[in-house]
Amino acid sequence: MRGNIAIVREALSKLPNVSRSWFEWSWEDAMWVKTLVIEVDFDTNPDAPAFSQLTLDAIEKTVIGVLNDDTTMTVSYLHVVPKGRRDAP
C-alpha cells in the first residue's frame, strides 16, 4: 500500500474514466463480505452513447491482476457506479 490506499485502489486510480473507489462491507450468510465500489465518469447504461465497455474491461483486468499477483486481499464483489449516482465516503 502507498499511504493508506489499498494497492488495488491505487491501480484503479490510474485508469481513465475512473473517478474514485472505496470499500463497502455487507453481512451475508453469517460473515462479512467486502465489495469494491468503483465510480466512473460515464453512463453505465450499455445503451447510452457515452457507455465504455473498454473501461469496464480494463477495470476487470486491473482488479483481477492486482488481486491475483500483488496482494493477499480478497474482494467478494465489484460494483461499478456512475459518478453522482450515490453518495460516497
Summary of the structure (lengths in Angstrom):
residues: 89
radius of gyration: 13.4
end to end distance: 19.4
largest distance: 41.3
contacts: 223
relative contact order: 0.25
helix: 27%
strand: 33%
